[in-house]
């Protein structure tokens, strides 16, 4: 199946019902491995939270979640519901897909709506 990809990046469900996430840098497409999606999400959550300059506890309060839950996500030990993914993205004030993008440099993240 042919898909039209966003110019920034994004995600979609492939023919095998797996989530596929990508980031476009110039003419190159960077794909996120489905096997690492929990770790990628946790690493990006920590990156954007630190960029905001807030602790896990402060961020958890802002997102309406528990601090230990945020810690477990950042360590790649917890899967996350769609509702909580949205809460986290809104609290970070970024596009949701940025939490799933791996290998985008910080400059491209900023252009795409990251801080």
C-alpha positions as CSV (number, residue, x, y, z in Angstrom):
1,X,0.0,0.0,0.0
2,X,1.3,3.5,-0.9
3,X,1.1,6.2,1.8
4,X,1.5,9.9,1.6
5,X,3.9,10.9,4.4
6,X,3.7,14.2,6.2
7,X,6.6,16.6,5.5
8,X,7.6,16.7,9.2
9,X,7.0,13.2,10.4
10,X,4.3,11.2,12.0
11,X,2.9,7.7,12.5
12,X,0.5,5.3,11.0
13,X,-0.7,1.7,11.3
14,X,0.9,-0.6,8.7
15,X,-0.7,-3.6,7.0
16,X,0.4,-5.8,9.9
17,X,-1.4,-3.6,12.5
18,X,1.9,-2.3,13.9
19,X,2.5,1.3,14.6
20,X,5.1,2.8,12.3
21,X,6.6,6.2,13.3
22,X,8.9,8.3,11.2
23,X,10.7,11.7,11.1
24,X,11.8,13.3,7.8
25,X,15.1,15.2,7.8
26,X,15.7,16.7,4.3
27,X,15.5,13.8,1.9
28,X,16.0,11.1,4.6
29,X,13.2,9.2,6.4
30,X,14.1,8.0,9.9
31,X,12.0,5.0,11.0
32,X,11.4,4.1,14.6
33,X,11.7,0.4,15.4
34,X,8.5,-1.0,16.8
35,X,10.5,-3.0,19.3
36,X,12.0,0.1,20.9
37,X,8.9,2.3,20.9
38,X,8.5,2.3,24.7
39,X,12.1,3.3,25.2
40,X,11.9,5.9,22.5
41,X,8.8,7.4,24.1
42,X,10.5,7.4,27.5
43,X,13.7,9.0,26.2
44,X,11.7,11.7,24.4
45,X,9.5,12.4,27.5
46,X,12.6,12.9,29.6
47,X,14.3,15.1,26.9
48,X,11.3,17.4,26.6
49,X,10.6,17.5,30.4
50,X,14.2,18.4,31.1
51,X,14.0,21.0,28.3
52,X,11.0,22.5,30.2
53,X,13.2,22.6,33.3
54,X,10.8,20.8,35.6
55,X,11.1,17.8,37.9
56,X,9.2,14.5,37.4
57,X,7.0,15.5,40.3
58,X,6.2,19.0,38.8
59,X,5.6,17.5,35.4
60,X,3.4,14.7,36.8
61,X,1.2,17.3,38.5
62,X,0.9,19.3,35.3
63,X,-0.1,16.2,33.3
64,X,-2.4,14.9,36.0
65,X,-0.4,11.7,36.5
66,X,1.7,10.2,39.3
67,X,5.4,10.9,39.7
68,X,6.3,7.2,39.9
69,X,4.3,6.5,36.7
70,X,6.3,9.3,34.9
71,X,9.6,7.8,36.2
72,X,8.6,4.3,35.0
73,X,7.7,5.7,31.5
74,X,11.1,7.5,31.3
75,X,12.9,4.3,32.3
76,X,11.0,2.3,29.5
77,X,9.3,0.1,32.1
78,X,5.7,1.0,31.4
79,X,3.5,1.0,28.4
80,X,1.1,3.9,28.1
81,X,-2.6,4.3,27.2
82,X,-3.6,6.7,24.4
83,X,-5.3,9.0,26.9
84,X,-2.1,9.3,28.9
85,X,0.0,9.9,25.8
86,X,-2.2,12.8,24.9
87,X,-2.0,14.2,28.5
88,X,1.8,14.0,28.4
89,X,2.0,15.7,25.0
90,X,-0.4,18.5,26.1
91,X,1.6,19.0,29.3
92,X,4.8,19.2,27.3
93,X,3.1,21.6,24.8
94,X,4.4,19.6,21.8
95,X,2.9,17.6,18.9
96,X,2.1,14.1,20.1
97,X,4.1,12.3,17.3
98,X,7.3,13.9,18.5
99,X,7.3,11.6,21.5
100,X,7.6,8.6,19.2
101,X,10.3,10.0,16.9
102,X,13.8,8.6,17.2
103,X,17.0,10.0,15.6
104,X,15.7,13.5,14.9
105,X,18.2,16.0,15.9
106,X,17.1,18.7,18.3
107,X,17.0,21.4,15.6
108,X,14.4,19.4,13.6
109,X,12.4,18.7,16.8
110,X,12.3,22.4,17.5
111,X,11.1,23.2,13.9
112,X,8.4,20.6,14.2
113,X,6.9,22.1,17.4
114,X,9.2,21.0,20.1
115,X,10.7,23.4,22.6
